[in-house]
Amino acid sequence: MLALEFLDLCYNNLSGEIPNSLEALVYLKYLNFSFNKLSGEIPTGGSFANATGQSFLSNHGLCGDSKYHVSPRIIKSQKGSKRKKTILVLYVLLGMGMLFNALALAYAFLRFLKKKKNSDQAGDFPVKGHEIISYYELEQPTGGFDENNLLGNGSFRMVYKGMLKDGTLLSAKVFNMQLEDAFKSFDTECEMLCNLRHRNLTKVITSCSNLDI
């Protein structure tokens, strides 16, 4: 094979690329690939260096040196390939951007629905600050904190029963403000219990701060 001097492959309906290994045929004096369906770049080494365009007629897929009278498509192909890759990257980035925006909108919409739901629930149980009434407004319903209205007592508080003018039954918890723990927990406990909502808990109506009780 290496001693081959004559290679005529015209009119054989060949396709694909011309093997670069044919450049190693140093004794090859004549070659002809005309009227086939070859493609790719024509080798330039060995006997191909002395070949002319007549050896590659009617192979519209071939490209290479201008002396072969073929199209220098490899350069255009590279440019086209780069352009296609650039367009592909742009499409991928555009798709990722659209997906990210869709996810962001979906997340924002879900947060909006969650806030709306919480707002509706808060509307069913409105949280209000407890009212402040005077000692005299509290004294009358409990009969002046009469012992007959005493429900119970603890380490630093006493609880009295009573009824407001509108008929609302109440229990009044009186803290011993001379004790530091009672003083610290008084207003905090009122605020917390006023905002509680439970069927087994009695609602805190209001509070009164007076050291003369």
CYANA upper distance limits for C-alpha pairs under 8 A (distance plus 0.5 A):
  1 MET  CA     25 LEU  CA      8.23
  2 LEU  CA     24 ALA  CA      7.81
  2 LEU  CA     25 LEU  CA      5.68
  2 LEU  CA     26 VAL  CA      7.68
  2 LEU  CA     27 TYR  CA      7.71
  3 ALA  CA     25 LEU  CA      7.38
  3 ALA  CA     26 VAL  CA      8.06
  3 ALA  CA     27 TYR  CA      6.14
  3 ALA  CA     28 LEU  CA      7.83
  4 LEU  CA     25 LEU  CA      7.22
  4 LEU  CA     27 TYR  CA      6.62
  4 LEU  CA     28 LEU  CA      6.08
  5 GLU  CA     27 TYR  CA      5.80
  5 GLU  CA     28 LEU  CA      4.35
  5 GLU  CA     29 LYS  CA      5.70
  5 GLU  CA     30 TYR  CA      7.04
  6 PHE  CA     28 LEU  CA      6.46
  6 PHE  CA     29 LYS  CA      6.66
  6 PHE  CA     30 TYR  CA      5.51
  6 PHE  CA     31 LEU  CA      6.71
  7 LEU  CA     28 LEU  CA      8.04
  7 LEU  CA     30 TYR  CA      6.57
  7 LEU  CA     31 LEU  CA      5.12
  7 LEU  CA     32 ASN  CA      6.88
  8 ASP  CA     30 TYR  CA      8.14
  8 ASP  CA     31 LEU  CA      5.98
  8 ASP  CA     32 ASN  CA      5.17
  8 ASP  CA     33 PHE  CA      7.09
  9 LEU  CA     31 LEU  CA      8.31
  9 LEU  CA     32 ASN  CA      6.32
  9 LEU  CA     33 PHE  CA      5.64
  9 LEU  CA     34 SER  CA      7.81
 10 CYS  CA     32 ASN  CA      6.50
 10 CYS  CA     33 PHE  CA      5.35
 10 CYS  CA     34 SER  CA      5.17
 10 CYS  CA     35 PHE  CA      6.10
 10 CYS  CA     36 ASN  CA      6.95
 11 TYR  CA     33 PHE  CA      8.49
 11 TYR  CA     34 SER  CA      7.25
 11 TYR  CA     35 PHE  CA      5.62
 11 TYR  CA     36 ASN  CA      6.28
 12 ASN  CA     35 PHE  CA      8.12
 12 ASN  CA     36 ASN  CA      6.65
 13 ASN  CA     35 PHE  CA      7.81
 13 ASN  CA     36 ASN  CA      5.17
 13 ASN  CA     37 LYS  CA      6.50
 14 LEU  CA     36 ASN  CA      5.64
 14 LEU  CA     37 LYS  CA      5.98
 14 LEU  CA     38 LEU  CA      6.65
 15 SER  CA     36 ASN  CA      7.24
 15 SER  CA     37 LYS  CA      5.13
 15 SER  CA     38 LEU  CA      4.93
 15 SER  CA     39 SER  CA      7.40
 16 GLY  CA     37 LYS  CA      7.77
 16 GLY  CA     38 LEU  CA      5.56
 16 GLY  CA     39 SER  CA      5.97
 16 GLY  CA     40 GLY  CA      7.87
 17 GLU  CA     38 LEU  CA      6.24
 17 GLU  CA     39 SER  CA      5.61
 17 GLU  CA     40 GLY  CA      5.71
 17 GLU  CA     41 GLU  CA      7.79
 18 ILE  CA     38 LEU  CA      7.62
 18 ILE  CA     39 SER  CA      8.08
 18 ILE  CA     40 GLY  CA      7.87
 18 ILE  CA     41 GLU  CA      8.16
 18 ILE  CA     42 ILE  CA      7.08
 18 ILE  CA     43 PRO  CA      7.79
 19 PRO  CA     43 PRO  CA      8.28
 20 ASN  CA     43 PRO  CA      6.32
 21 SER  CA     25 LEU  CA      8.47
 22 LEU  CA     46 GLY  CA      8.30
 23 GLU  CA     43 PRO  CA      7.71
 23 GLU  CA     44 THR  CA      8.21
 23 GLU  CA     45 GLY  CA      5.77
 23 GLU  CA     46 GLY  CA      4.98
 23 GLU  CA     47 SER  CA      6.96
 23 GLU  CA     48 PHE  CA      7.46
 24 ALA  CA     46 GLY  CA      6.84
 25 LEU  CA     46 GLY  CA      7.31
 25 LEU  CA     47 SER  CA      7.81
 26 VAL  CA     46 GLY  CA      6.50
 26 VAL  CA     47 SER  CA      7.30
 28 LEU  CA     47 SER  CA      6.51
 29 LYS  CA     47 SER  CA      7.00
 30 TYR  CA     47 SER  CA      8.15
 30 TYR  CA     51 ALA  CA      8.39
 31 LEU  CA     47 SER  CA      8.42
 31 LEU  CA     51 ALA  CA      7.97
 31 LEU  CA     55 SER  CA      6.98
 32 ASN  CA     54 GLN  CA      8.12
 32 ASN  CA     55 SER  CA      4.80
 32 ASN  CA     56 PHE  CA      7.13
 33 PHE  CA     55 SER  CA      5.96
 33 PHE  CA     56 PHE  CA      5.68
 33 PHE  CA     57 LEU  CA      7.94
 34 SER  CA     54 GLN  CA      7.69
 34 SER  CA     55 SER  CA      5.99
 34 SER  CA     56 PHE  CA      4.97
 34 SER  CA     57 LEU  CA      5.00
 34 SER  CA     58 SER  CA      6.49
 34 SER  CA     59 ASN  CA      7.13
 35 PHE  CA     56 PHE  CA      7.89
 35 PHE  CA     57 LEU  CA      6.37
 35 PHE  CA     58 SER  CA      5.24
 35 PHE  CA     59 ASN  CA      6.51
 36 ASN  CA     58 SER  CA      7.12
 36 ASN  CA     59 ASN  CA      6.07
 37 LYS  CA     58 SER  CA      8.24
 37 LYS  CA     59 ASN  CA      5.78
 37 LYS  CA     60 HIS  CA      7.56
 37 LYS  CA     61 GLY  CA      7.40
 38 LEU  CA     59 ASN  CA      5.98
 38 LEU  CA     60 HIS  CA      7.92
 38 LEU  CA     61 GLY  CA      6.36
 38 LEU  CA     62 LEU  CA      6.66
 39 SER  CA     59 ASN  CA      7.47
 39 SER  CA     60 HIS  CA      7.66
 39 SER  CA     61 GLY  CA      4.43
 39 SER  CA     62 LEU  CA      4.78
 39 SER  CA     63 CYS  CA      7.82
 40 GLY  CA     61 GLY  CA      6.81
 40 GLY  CA     62 LEU  CA      5.48
 40 GLY  CA     63 CYS  CA      6.45
 40 GLY  CA     74 ILE  CA      8.22
 41 GLU  CA     62 LEU  CA      6.29
 41 GLU  CA     63 CYS  CA      5.29
 41 GLU  CA     64 GLY  CA      5.66
 41 GLU  CA     74 ILE  CA      7.50
 42 ILE  CA     62 LEU  CA      7.16
 42 ILE  CA     63 CYS  CA      6.74
 42 ILE  CA     64 GLY  CA      5.95
 42 ILE  CA     65 ASP  CA      8.23
 43 PRO  CA     48 PHE  CA      6.80
 43 PRO  CA     64 GLY  CA      8.46
 44 THR  CA     48 PHE  CA      5.61
 44 THR  CA     49 ALA  CA      5.70
 45 GLY  CA     49 ALA  CA      5.99
 47 SER  CA     51 ALA  CA      7.09
 51 ALA  CA     55 SER  CA      7.19
 51 ALA  CA     68 TYR  CA      8.22
 52 THR  CA     56 PHE  CA      8.26
 52 THR  CA     67 LYS  CA      7.05
 52 THR  CA     68 TYR  CA      5.93
 53 GLY  CA     57 LEU  CA      7.03
 53 GLY  CA     67 LYS  CA      6.89
 53 GLY  CA     68 TYR  CA      4.31
 53 GLY  CA     69 HIS  CA      5.86
 53 GLY  CA     70 VAL  CA      8.15
 54 GLN  CA     68 TYR  CA      8.07
 56 PHE  CA     68 TYR  CA      7.55
 60 HIS  CA     70 VAL  CA      8.22
 62 LEU  CA     70 VAL  CA      6.87
 62 LEU  CA     71 SER  CA      7.57
 63 CYS  CA     70 VAL  CA      5.71
 63 CYS  CA     71 SER  CA      5.36
 63 CYS  CA     72 PRO  CA      5.53
 63 CYS  CA     73 ARG  CA      5.95
 63 CYS  CA     74 ILE  CA      6.93
 64 GLY  CA     68 TYR  CA      7.68
 64 GLY  CA     70 VAL  CA      6.86
 64 GLY  CA     71 SER  CA      7.07
 64 GLY  CA     72 PRO  CA      5.65
 64 GLY  CA     73 ARG  CA      7.82
 64 GLY  CA     74 ILE  CA      7.68
 65 ASP  CA     69 HIS  CA      8.08
 65 ASP  CA     70 VAL  CA      7.73
 65 ASP  CA     72 PRO  CA      7.26
 66 SER  CA     70 VAL  CA      6.69
 66 SER  CA     71 SER  CA      7.75
 66 SER  CA     72 PRO  CA      7.56
 72 PRO  CA     76 LYS  CA      7.73
 73 ARG  CA     77 SER  CA      6.10
 74 ILE  CA     78 GLN  CA      6.55
 75 ILE  CA     79 LYS  CA      6.81
 76 LYS  CA     80 GLY  CA      6.38
 77 SER  CA     81 SER  CA      6.34
 78 GLN  CA     82 LYS  CA      6.61
 79 LYS  CA     83 ARG  CA      6.60
 80 GLY  CA     84 LYS  CA      6.53
 81 SER  CA     85 LYS  CA      6.58
 82 LYS  CA     86 THR  CA      6.56
 83 ARG  CA     87 ILE  CA      6.62
 84 LYS  CA     88 LEU  CA      6.50
 85 LYS  CA     89 VAL  CA      6.60
 86 THR  CA     90 LEU  CA      6.69
 87 ILE  CA     91 TYR  CA      6.66
 88 LEU  CA     92 VAL  CA      6.67
 89 VAL  CA     93 LEU  CA      6.59
 90 LEU  CA     94 LEU  CA      6.45
 91 TYR  CA     95 GLY  CA      6.50
 92 VAL  CA     96 MET  CA      6.63
 93 LEU  CA     97 GLY  CA      6.54
 94 LEU  CA     98 MET  CA      6.67
 95 GLY  CA     99 LEU  CA      6.63
 96 MET  CA    100 PHE  CA      6.54
 97 GLY  CA    101 ASN  CA      6.64
 98 MET  CA    102 ALA  CA      6.61
 99 LEU  CA    103 LEU  CA      6.69
100 PHE  CA    104 ALA  CA      6.59
101 ASN  CA    105 LEU  CA      6.58
102 ALA  CA    106 ALA  CA      6.61
103 LEU  CA    107 TYR  CA      6.56
104 ALA  CA    108 ALA  CA      6.62
105 LEU  CA    109 PHE  CA      6.52
106 ALA  CA    110 LEU  CA      6.65
107 TYR  CA    111 ARG  CA      6.72
108 ALA  CA    112 PHE  CA      6.63
109 PHE  CA    113 LEU  CA      6.75
110 LEU  CA    114 LYS  CA      6.64
111 ARG  CA    115 LYS  CA      6.60
112 PHE  CA    116 LYS  CA      6.56
113 LEU  CA    117 LYS  CA      6.55
114 LYS  CA    118 ASN  CA      6.68
115 LYS  CA    119 SER  CA      6.49
116 LYS  CA    120 ASP  CA      6.63
117 LYS  CA    121 GLN  CA      6.71
118 ASN  CA    122 ALA  CA      6.55
119 SER  CA    123 GLY  CA      6.67
120 ASP  CA    124 ASP  CA      7.04
121 GLN  CA    125 PHE  CA      7.09
122 ALA  CA    126 PRO  CA      5.90
122 ALA  CA    127 VAL  CA      7.80
125 PHE  CA    197 ARG  CA      7.99
127 VAL  CA    195 ASN  CA      6.10
128 LYS  CA    194 CYS  CA      8.10
128 LYS  CA    195 ASN  CA      7.20
129 GLY  CA    191 GLU  CA      7.13
129 GLY  CA    194 CYS  CA      7.57
129 GLY  CA    195 ASN  CA      8.00
130 HIS  CA    190 CYS  CA      7.73
130 HIS  CA    191 GLU  CA      6.77
130 HIS  CA    194 CYS  CA      6.40
130 HIS  CA    204 VAL  CA      8.12
130 HIS  CA    205 ILE  CA      7.04
130 HIS  CA    206 THR  CA      5.62
130 HIS  CA    207 SER  CA      7.56
131 GLU  CA    205 ILE  CA      7.57
131 GLU  CA    206 THR  CA      5.20
131 GLU  CA    207 SER  CA      7.06
132 ILE  CA    206 THR  CA      6.19
132 ILE  CA    207 SER  CA      5.74
132 ILE  CA    208 CYS  CA      6.29
133 ILE  CA    137 GLU  CA      6.88
133 ILE  CA    138 LEU  CA      7.80
133 ILE  CA    206 THR  CA      7.35
133 ILE  CA    207 SER  CA      6.80
133 ILE  CA    208 CYS  CA      5.89
134 SER  CA    138 LEU  CA      7.09
134 SER  CA    208 CYS  CA      6.23
134 SER  CA    209 SER  CA      8.09
134 SER  CA    210 ASN  CA      8.40
135 TYR  CA    139 GLU  CA      6.48
135 TYR  CA    208 CYS  CA      6.66
135 TYR  CA    209 SER  CA      7.99
135 TYR  CA    210 ASN  CA      6.97
135 TYR  CA    213 ILE  CA      8.28
136 TYR  CA    140 GLN  CA      7.25
137 GLU  CA    141 PRO  CA      8.22
138 LEU  CA    142 THR  CA      7.28
138 LEU  CA    208 CYS  CA      8.28
139 GLU  CA    143 GLY  CA      6.62
139 GLU  CA    144 GLY  CA      5.06
139 GLU  CA    145 PHE  CA      6.76
140 GLN  CA    144 GLY  CA      6.33
141 PRO  CA    161 LYS  CA      8.50
141 PRO  CA    162 GLY  CA      5.21
141 PRO  CA    163 MET  CA      5.44
141 PRO  CA    164 LEU  CA      6.10
141 PRO  CA    165 LYS  CA      8.28
142 THR  CA    146 ASP  CA      7.05
142 THR  CA    149 ASN  CA      6.92
142 THR  CA    160 TYR  CA      7.01
142 THR  CA    161 LYS  CA      6.52
142 THR  CA    162 GLY  CA      4.98
142 THR  CA    163 MET  CA      7.65
142 THR  CA    172 ALA  CA      8.37
143 GLY  CA    149 ASN  CA      7.94
143 GLY  CA    162 GLY  CA      8.06
145 PHE  CA    149 ASN  CA      7.32
145 PHE  CA    150 LEU  CA      7.99
145 PHE  CA    160 TYR  CA      7.14
146 ASP  CA    150 LEU  CA      7.36
149 ASN  CA    160 TYR  CA      5.80
149 ASN  CA    161 LYS  CA      5.78
149 ASN  CA    162 GLY  CA      7.57
150 LEU  CA    158 MET  CA      7.90
150 LEU  CA    159 VAL  CA      6.44
150 LEU  CA    160 TYR  CA      4.89
150 LEU  CA    161 LYS  CA      6.95
151 LEU  CA    158 MET  CA      8.25
151 LEU  CA    159 VAL  CA      5.87
151 LEU  CA    160 TYR  CA      5.77
151 LEU  CA    161 LYS  CA      6.90
152 GLY  CA    158 MET  CA      6.40
152 GLY  CA    159 VAL  CA      5.83
152 GLY  CA    160 TYR  CA      7.81
153 ASN  CA    157 ARG  CA      6.24
153 ASN  CA    158 MET  CA      4.55
153 ASN  CA    159 VAL  CA      6.49
154 GLY  CA    158 MET  CA      6.66
156 PHE  CA    175 PHE  CA      6.37
156 PHE  CA    176 ASN  CA      5.61
156 PHE  CA    179 LEU  CA      7.43
156 PHE  CA    182 ALA  CA      6.77
157 ARG  CA    173 LYS  CA      7.04
157 ARG  CA    174 VAL  CA      5.79
157 ARG  CA    175 PHE  CA      4.75
157 ARG  CA    176 ASN  CA      6.16
157 ARG  CA    182 ALA  CA      8.27
158 MET  CA    173 LYS  CA      6.12
158 MET  CA    174 VAL  CA      5.54
158 MET  CA    175 PHE  CA      7.07
159 VAL  CA    171 SER  CA      6.85
159 VAL  CA    172 ALA  CA      5.86
159 VAL  CA    173 LYS  CA      4.78
159 VAL  CA    174 VAL  CA      6.56
160 TYR  CA    171 SER  CA      5.85
160 TYR  CA    172 ALA  CA      5.40
160 TYR  CA    173 LYS  CA      6.90
160 TYR  CA    174 VAL  CA      8.32
161 LYS  CA    169 LEU  CA      8.10
161 LYS  CA    170 LEU  CA      6.28
161 LYS  CA    171 SER  CA      4.81
161 LYS  CA    172 ALA  CA      6.60
162 GLY  CA    169 LEU  CA      6.53
162 GLY  CA    170 LEU  CA      5.80
162 GLY  CA    171 SER  CA      6.66
162 GLY  CA    172 ALA  CA      7.96
163 MET  CA    167 GLY  CA      6.36
163 MET  CA    168 THR  CA      6.05
163 MET  CA    169 LEU  CA      5.02
163 MET  CA    170 LEU  CA      6.25
164 LEU  CA    168 THR  CA      5.72
164 LEU  CA    169 LEU  CA      7.03
164 LEU  CA    170 LEU  CA      7.85
175 PHE  CA    182 ALA  CA      6.60
175 PHE  CA    183 PHE  CA      8.13
175 PHE  CA    186 PHE  CA      7.71
176 ASN  CA    182 ALA  CA      6.79
176 ASN  CA    183 PHE  CA      8.15
177 MET  CA    182 ALA  CA      6.34
177 MET  CA    183 PHE  CA      5.63
177 MET  CA    211 LEU  CA      7.43
178 GLN  CA    182 ALA  CA      8.26
178 GLN  CA    183 PHE  CA      7.92
179 LEU  CA    183 PHE  CA      6.94
180 GLU  CA    184 LYS  CA      6.82
181 ASP  CA    185 SER  CA      6.78
182 ALA  CA    186 PHE  CA      6.43
184 LYS  CA    188 THR  CA      8.06
185 SER  CA    189 GLU  CA      6.21
186 PHE  CA    190 CYS  CA      6.87
187 ASP  CA    191 GLU  CA      6.73
188 THR  CA    192 MET  CA      6.69
189 GLU  CA    193 LEU  CA      6.48
190 CYS  CA    194 CYS  CA      6.41
190 CYS  CA    204 VAL  CA      7.48
190 CYS  CA    206 THR  CA      8.05
190 CYS  CA    207 SER  CA      7.24
191 GLU  CA    195 ASN  CA      7.12
192 MET  CA    196 LEU  CA      7.15
193 LEU  CA    203 LYS  CA      7.43
193 LEU  CA    204 VAL  CA      6.35
194 CYS  CA    203 LYS  CA      6.66
194 CYS  CA    204 VAL  CA      5.17
194 CYS  CA    205 ILE  CA      7.18
194 CYS  CA    206 THR  CA      8.16
196 LEU  CA    201 LEU  CA      8.46
196 LEU  CA    203 LYS  CA      7.65
197 ARG  CA    201 LEU  CA      7.91
197 ARG  CA    203 LYS  CA      8.02
198 HIS  CA    202 THR  CA      8.45
